[in-house]
Amino acid sequence: MLVKWMRCTVVDRRGFERAQRKWAGLLGEPGFRGQGGGWSRSREGVVHLFGFWESQAFYDSFMARSHDRLHAAQVGTYRDMRVRLFEYRFDVKVGFRPEFTDTDLLRVAHCRVRHDRVEHFVLMQEKVWNPAMAGSPGMLRGVFAQARQEDEFLTVSMWNSATEHGKYRADRAERLALRAQTGADVTGVAGDVIDLEPAWTL
């Protein structure tokens, strides 16, 4: 499964939101599995969107055929668009599916990892971070994915409320980072918490 992460800064909120509804055209695309996103809690005007495709081939076909037509209405409503593609590695909690209808909050973590520490980083994600998140009451499901250049990773987790996510962050994140030796593995970490916008869910 291919995971597409899009991030931009919106300059015309009404226009952006109106155009976002036109992406419903994705629902008829071969290989499209789902899309959702919303507004950053920490950065004014910043939007994150996550799209899921069965494979790179299906995604490439969509980009060549239909993307520009669907995107046309959104031109000029945002700036600083960044798009990154990742390959699914494993579930953060068993039973991942790219659905957002029961989700209130998204958490994204983007890590750049030292080349000689990639294997250890992936192992710690599987053995330390994943069980901790899976055991948190408000965490619904998530996905761990890797970029083609191998030293770049994305974790997207879905939560049923900001309150439950806040408990997880307050209680465990620092302790888990020490246990997983995250500081020795990564060269950079960027994260955000996103209020889901239900109207954008496909």
C-alpha positions in Angstrom: 0.0 0.0 0.0 1.2 3.5 -0.9 0.8 6.3 1.6 0.7 9.9 0.3 1.3 12.7 2.7 0.3 16.3 1.6 1.0 19.4 3.6 0.3 23.0 2.6 -0.5 26.4 4.0 -4.0 27.7 3.0 -4.4 31.3 1.9 -8.0 31.2 0.8 -9.9 29.0 3.3 -13.3 29.2 1.8 -12.0 28.5 -1.7 -9.8 25.7 -0.5 -12.6 24.0 1.4 -15.0 24.3 -1.5 -12.4 22.8 -3.9 -11.6 20.1 -1.4 -15.1 18.6 -2.0 -14.3 18.1 -5.6 -11.8 15.4 -4.6 -14.8 13.1 -4.2 -13.9 12.2 -7.8 -11.1 10.0 -6.3 -13.8 7.5 -5.2 -14.1 6.2 -8.8 -10.3 5.8 -9.3 -8.9 2.2 -9.6 -6.7 1.4 -6.6 -7.8 4.3 -4.4 -8.3 3.2 -0.8 -9.2 6.3 1.1 -8.2 9.9 2.1 -8.6 12.1 5.1 -7.1 15.0 6.9 -7.6 18.3 8.5 -6.2 21.4 10.2 -3.0 21.5 12.2 -3.5 22.3 15.9 -0.2 24.1 16.2 0.3 25.9 12.9 -2.2 28.5 11.7 -3.6 27.7 8.3 -1.6 24.5 7.8 -3.5 21.5 6.4 -2.4 17.8 6.3 -4.0 15.2 4.0 -3.3 11.5 3.8 -4.2 9.4 0.8 -3.9 5.6 0.5 -3.5 3.6 -2.7 -3.2 -0.1 -3.4 0.1 0.4 -5.3 2.5 2.8 -6.9 1.2 1.7 -10.3 -2.4 2.7 -9.5 -1.3 6.0 -8.1 0.9 6.8 -11.2 -2.0 6.0 -13.4 -4.2 8.4 -11.5 -1.6 11.2 -11.6 -1.2 10.8 -15.4 -5.0 10.7 -16.1 -7.2 12.5 -13.6 -5.1 14.5 -11.1 -4.9 17.8 -12.9 -8.6 17.9 -13.6 -9.5 17.4 -9.9 -6.8 19.7 -8.7 -7.7 22.7 -11.0 -10.3 24.2 -8.6 -7.8 24.3 -5.8 -5.1 26.2 -7.6 -4.4 29.5 -5.9 -6.0 28.6 -2.6 -2.8 27.4 -0.9 1.0 27.8 -0.9 4.1 25.7 0.1 2.6 22.3 -1.0 4.8 19.4 0.1 4.0 15.9 -1.1 5.8 12.8 0.1 5.2 9.2 -0.8 5.8 6.2 1.5 5.4 2.5 1.3 3.4 0.6 4.0 5.6 -1.4 6.3 3.2 -2.5 9.1 0.2 -1.6 11.2 0.7 0.4 14.4 -2.3 -1.4 15.8 -3.6 -4.7 14.3 -6.3 -4.2 11.7 -5.3 -0.9 10.0 -7.7 0.3 7.4 -7.6 3.8 5.7 -10.9 5.0 7.2 -11.5 8.2 9.1 -15.2 8.2 9.9 -14.7 7.2 13.6 -11.6 9.5 14.0 -11.4 12.9 15.8 -7.7 13.5 15.8 -4.7 12.5 13.7 -1.1 12.4 14.8 1.8 12.4 12.3 5.4 11.8 13.0 8.0 12.2 10.3 11.5 10.8 11.1 14.8 11.0 9.3 17.0 8.1 10.5 20.8 7.6 10.5 21.6 5.1 7.7 23.3 2.7 10.1 20.5 2.8 12.6 17.5 2.1 10.2 17.2 -1.5 11.3 17.2 -0.6 15.0 14.7 2.2 14.4 12.3 -0.1 12.7 12.7 -2.8 15.4 12.0 -0.2 18.2 8.9 1.0 16.3 7.7 -2.6 16.3 8.7 -3.6 19.8 8.4 -0.4 21.8 6.3 2.3 20.2 3.6 0.2 18.6 2.6 -1.8 21.7 2.5 1.5 23.7 0.2 3.2 21.2 -1.9 0.1 20.7 -2.4 -0.1 24.5 -3.7 3.5 24.7 -7.5 3.5 25.1 -8.1 6.3 22.6 -5.8 5.1 19.8 -7.9 3.5 17.1 -5.3 2.4 14.5 -2.3 3.6 12.6 0.3 2.9 9.9 4.1 2.9 9.8 5.6 3.5 6.4 9.0 4.0 4.8 10.1 6.2 1.9 12.0 4.8 -1.0 15.3 6.4 0.1 15.0 4.1 3.1 16.1 6.5 5.9 12.8 8.4 6.0 9.7 7.1 7.9 6.2 8.2 8.5 3.8 7.2 11.3 0.2 8.2 11.1 -2.1 7.3 14.1 -5.8 7.9 14.4 -7.4 8.8 17.8 -11.0 9.1 19.0 -10.3 12.2 21.0 -7.8 14.9 21.8 -8.1 14.1 25.5 -7.0 10.5 25.0 -4.1 11.5 22.8 -3.1 14.0 25.5 -3.0 11.3 28.2 -0.7 9.2 26.0 1.6 12.1 25.3 1.8 13.2 28.9 2.3 9.8 30.4 4.6 8.0 28.1 6.3 9.7 25.2 9.5 10.8 26.9 10.0 7.5 28.7 9.4 5.5 25.5 11.9 7.6 23.6 14.6 6.8 26.1 13.8 3.1 26.1 13.8 3.0 22.2 17.0 5.0 22.0 15.3 7.3 19.6 17.9 10.0 20.1 20.6 7.7 18.8 18.6 6.7 15.8 17.2 9.8 14.3 18.7 12.9 12.7 15.4 14.8 12.7 11.8 14.5 13.9 8.9 16.6 12.8 5.4 16.0 14.1 1.9 17.5 14.2 -1.5 17.0 15.7 -4.4 17.4 13.3 -8.1 18.1 13.9 -9.9 15.9 11.4 -12.2 17.7 9.0 -15.0 15.2 8.3 -16.1 16.8 5.0 -12.7 15.9 3.5 -13.0 12.2 4.3 -13.2 9.9 1.3 
